[in-house]
Amino acid sequence: MSILVNKPGLQTTVQDAGRHGLQHIGVVPCGAMDGIALEFANALVGNAPAEAALEVTVLGPELLFEQEALVALCGAEFDARLNGATLPLDRPVLVGRGDRLQVLRAVAGSRAYLAVAGGIATAPVLGSRSTYIPARFGGLEGRALRMGDRVPLAKDAARLAATRFARLQSKKVFDGGVRSVAWSVPALTRPEREPILVHAMEGRHHDLFDAASRRAFFEATWRVSPDSNRMGLRLAGPGLARERAGEINSEPACLGTVQVPSGGQPIALMADHQTTGGYPKIAEIAAADVPRLAQLAPGGSVRFARCTLEQAGELRRVLRRRVDSALRALNWTFR
């Protein structure tokens, strides 16, 4: 079974929860930029939380389903159509053989995840199906989708679609004959208004910056630059300067690290971040806020609020409780 790609979209890639535990040998984690949206999309179609899905960015693909499938699109709010009818978001949808799915432009947020019952069946590389474009491995030939590609699905995807959809409660037929359900999961990471507020701790090199720069980082409104990507979000705003020039040793880098190159514009490291780096680290973003930051499109705005390590841990626990509560409610919808 496969999905035919009629149009690839701006950047559509196969992503799962990532390949972790390999940074010491120079392998980046990759994985979904918004792991919460991926987890919800997989849960809606009955998959394991880390199963591979399609990550859609800003402008989505047009896909032709060659067999029946159960899908869910979660994360950013996209204008999406199934055979021309509006596709309900954040809920399972049964698509038929020959159905055409168009994921058009993002309305709110920038990234969504299209999960399919049974998962995307590309070959795993180092324990993950996530695409890492700079090194050209993982996903579909280590690249974004192209016109004419066939995205492989599980061999029993059609059977899983039928059996799992039959188990769902409160089914509903939407306009255009779209078969789904009357309920949905919450959009926990979709930005409701901007600038979004992101919590961050002072970084290892915070004290190397002058007093004006230390204040500016937490007081300014930053905008996501158009040259941002999965490796990092470049933030446009006041220039950040160090009190003394000089080199620092390269050190391990991680998801959410905010580095400041010599030009003074910070970079928030994201899913495809490098394993080490020599730019000074002014801040570390709380893990709970990284998925929301990942939803900012170019031009989107963010402000940083200072927090402690203990507060960052509590934010993470609160988010996990909200996710688990939604997943428990979802479990009740299956007979």
C-alpha positions in Angstrom: 0.0 0.0 0.0 1.1 3.5 -0.7 0.1 7.2 -1.0 0.8 8.9 -4.4 2.2 12.4 -4.1 0.5 14.6 -6.7 2.1 17.8 -5.2 4.8 17.7 -2.5 4.1 21.0 -0.6 6.7 23.4 0.7 8.6 20.8 2.8 6.8 17.5 3.6 9.0 14.9 5.3 8.6 11.6 7.1 9.2 12.1 10.9 8.7 10.1 14.0 9.9 10.6 17.6 13.5 10.8 16.5 16.7 8.8 16.9 18.0 9.5 20.4 21.1 8.4 22.3 23.5 8.9 19.4 24.7 12.5 19.7 28.0 11.3 21.1 28.9 9.9 17.7 27.6 13.0 15.8 24.1 11.8 14.9 21.4 14.4 15.5 18.0 13.4 17.0 15.8 14.7 14.2 12.1 13.8 14.8 8.9 15.8 14.8 9.3 19.5 15.5 6.1 19.4 17.5 6.1 16.0 19.3 2.8 16.7 21.0 0.9 17.1 17.8 2.6 13.9 16.4 1.5 12.0 19.5 -2.1 13.1 19.2 -2.2 12.3 15.5 -1.0 8.8 16.1 -3.4 8.2 19.0 -6.3 9.3 16.8 -5.6 6.5 14.3 -4.6 3.9 16.9 -0.9 4.0 16.4 1.9 3.9 19.0 2.9 7.4 20.0 6.3 7.4 18.2 5.0 6.0 14.9 6.2 7.8 11.7 3.9 10.3 10.1 4.2 13.1 7.5 5.3 16.4 8.8 3.6 19.2 6.8 5.1 22.7 6.8 3.3 26.0 6.0 2.1 24.8 2.6 1.0 21.1 2.4 0.9 18.4 -0.2 -1.8 16.9 -2.4 -2.0 13.2 -1.9 -3.9 10.4 -3.7 -4.9 7.4 -1.5 -4.6 4.1 -3.5 -6.4 2.1 -0.8 -8.7 2.9 2.1 -6.9 4.5 5.1 -7.7 6.0 8.5 -5.9 9.4 8.9 -5.6 12.3 11.3 -4.1 15.8 10.7 -3.0 17.5 14.0 -0.9 20.5 14.9 -1.3 23.7 13.0 -4.6 24.7 11.6 -4.5 24.1 7.9 -7.1 24.6 5.2 -7.3 21.0 4.2 -9.8 19.3 1.7 -10.8 15.8 1.0 -12.2 15.5 -2.5 -12.9 19.2 -2.3 -14.8 19.1 1.0 -13.4 20.5 4.3 -11.3 17.9 6.2 -12.0 18.0 9.9 -8.8 18.5 11.9 -7.6 16.9 15.1 -9.9 13.8 14.7 -9.8 10.5 12.8 -11.1 10.6 9.2 -11.7 7.5 7.0 -10.6 8.1 3.4 -11.5 5.8 0.6 -9.6 4.3 -2.3 -9.0 7.0 -4.9 -9.7 9.9 -2.5 -7.6 13.1 -3.0 -6.4 15.0 0.1 -5.2 18.5 -0.3 -3.4 20.2 2.6 -3.3 23.9 1.5 -2.0 26.8 3.5 -1.6 27.0 7.3 -4.1 29.3 8.9 -2.7 29.3 12.5 0.7 27.7 13.3 3.1 26.3 10.8 3.4 22.5 11.2 0.9 19.6 11.2 1.3 15.8 11.2 -0.6 13.5 9.0 -0.8 10.1 10.7 -2.1 7.0 9.0 -3.3 3.8 10.8 -0.4 1.4 10.7 2.2 4.2 10.1 4.5 5.2 7.3 6.5 2.2 6.3 9.8 3.6 5.1 12.9 1.7 6.2 14.3 2.7 9.6 17.8 4.1 9.8 19.6 3.9 13.2 16.3 3.0 14.9 14.2 5.8 13.4 12.3 6.7 10.2 12.9 10.4 10.7 14.2 12.3 7.7 17.5 14.2 8.1 17.9 16.2 4.9 21.5 17.6 5.5 22.9 14.0 5.7 20.3 12.5 3.2 19.2 9.6 5.3 16.0 8.4 6.9 12.4 8.9 5.6 12.0 8.7 1.9 15.6 8.7 0.5 16.6 11.2 3.1 14.7 14.1 1.4 11.4 16.0 1.3 8.6 14.5 -0.8 8.6 15.1 -4.5 5.9 14.9 -7.1 5.3 11.3 -8.2 6.6 9.8 -5.0 4.8 6.8 -3.4 4.9 6.9 0.4 4.7 3.3 1.6 2.2 2.3 4.2 1.8 -0.8 6.4 0.7 -3.8 4.4 -2.5 -4.1 6.5 -3.2 -0.4 6.5 -6.6 -0.9 4.8 -7.7 -3.6 7.2 -6.6 -1.5 10.2 -8.5 1.5 8.8 -11.7 -0.5 8.6 -11.4 -2.2 12.0 -10.3 0.9 13.9 -12.9 3.2 12.4 -15.6 0.6 13.2 -14.6 0.8 16.9 -14.9 4.6 17.1 -17.9 6.1 18.9 -19.9 9.1 18.0 -19.3 8.9 14.2 -20.4 11.8 12.1 -20.6 12.4 8.3 -19.5 15.9 7.4 -20.4 17.9 4.3 -19.1 16.2 1.2 -19.5 12.8 2.7 -16.4 13.1 4.9 -16.5 10.2 7.4 -15.2 11.2 10.8 -16.4 11.7 14.4 -18.2 14.4 16.4 -15.3 14.9 18.9 -11.7 16.1 18.6 -8.5 16.3 20.6 -7.3 19.7 21.9 -4.8 21.7 20.0 -2.4 22.2 22.9 0.5 23.7 20.8 -1.3 25.8 18.3 -0.6 29.6 18.9 -3.8 31.4 19.7 -2.2 34.9 19.6 1.2 36.4 19.2 3.7 37.1 20.5 3.7 33.7 22.2 5.3 33.5 25.6 8.2 31.0 26.0 9.9 30.2 29.2 13.7 30.0 29.3 16.5 29.6 31.8 19.7 31.6 31.8 22.2 29.7 29.6 25.7 28.6 30.4 27.2 31.8 28.9 24.5 34.3 29.9 26.9 36.3 32.1 29.3 36.8 29.1 26.8 39.2 27.5 26.7 42.8 28.5 23.9 44.1 30.8 21.9 45.6 28.0 21.9 42.4 26.0 20.9 40.3 29.1 17.9 42.6 29.6 17.0 42.7 25.9 16.8 39.0 25.6 14.0 38.8 28.1 12.4 42.2 27.3 12.3 42.3 23.5 9.8 40.9 21.1 11.6 38.6 18.7 10.5 37.6 15.2 11.2 34.4 13.4 13.4 35.1 10.4 12.6 33.7 7.0 15.9 31.8 6.9 14.9 29.6 9.8 14.6 25.8 9.3 14.4 22.5 11.2 17.9 23.0 12.5 17.1 26.3 14.2 14.8 29.3 14.4 16.8 32.5 13.7 15.3 35.3 15.8 15.4 38.9 14.5 15.5 41.7 17.2 18.1 43.8 19.0 21.7 42.8 18.6 23.1 40.9 21.5 26.7 41.7 22.4 29.3 40.2 24.7 31.2 42.3 27.2 34.5 40.8 25.9 35.3 39.3 22.5 36.9 35.9 22.2 36.4 32.3 21.4 34.8 29.7 23.5 35.2 25.9 23.3 32.8 23.9 21.3 30.3 22.1 23.6 27.4 19.7 23.3 24.2 21.4 22.0 20.6 20.3 22.7 17.1 21.0 21.7 16.0 24.4 23.0 19.5 25.9 23.4 19.6 29.5 22.3 23.0 30.4 20.8 24.2 33.8 19.7 26.6 34.0 16.7 28.9 36.9 16.1 26.2 38.9 14.3 24.2 39.2 17.6 21.0 37.6 16.4 20.1 34.5 18.5 19.2 31.1 17.1 16.9 28.7 19.0 18.1 25.2 18.2 15.3 22.8 17.1 14.9 19.1 16.1 17.7 18.9 13.5 20.2 20.8 15.7 23.9 20.1 15.5 25.4 17.9 18.2 28.1 20.4 19.3 28.6 24.2 18.8 30.9 27.0 19.6 28.6 29.9 19.8 27.8 31.2 23.3 24.6 30.0 24.9 22.5 32.8 26.3 19.5 30.7 27.3 17.9 27.2 27.4 14.2 27.0 26.5 12.0 25.0 28.8 11.2 21.7 27.1 7.4 22.1 27.5 7.5 25.3 25.4 9.6 23.9 22.5 6.6 22.4 20.6 4.7 25.8 20.7 7.8 27.6 19.5 8.1 25.1 16.6 4.6 26.2 15.5 5.8 29.8 14.7 6.0 30.5 11.0 8.5 33.0 9.5 7.4 36.4 10.8 5.9 35.0 13.9 6.7 36.7 17.2 7.9 35.4 20.6 8.8 36.8 24.0 10.9 35.0 26.6 10.1 34.8 30.3 12.8 33.9 32.7 12.3 30.7 34.7 14.3 28.3 36.9 15.2 24.7 36.2 12.6 23.7 38.8 9.9 25.8 37.2 10.8 24.3 33.8 10.3 20.8 35.2 6.9 21.8 36.6 5.9 23.2 33.2 6.9 19.8 31.6 4.9 17.9 34.2 1.8 20.1 33.7 2.0 19.6 29.9 2.4 15.9 30.3 -0.7 15.7 32.6 -2.7 17.6 30.0 -1.6 15.3 27.2 -2.3 12.2 29.2 -5.7 13.5 30.2 -6.6 14.0 26.5 -5.3 10.6 25.6 -7.4 9.0 28.4 -10.5 10.7 27.1 -9.6 9.5 23.6 -9.4 5.9 24.9 -13.1 6.1 26.0 -14.1 6.8 22.4 -13.1 3.3 21.4 -15.5 0.4 22.1 
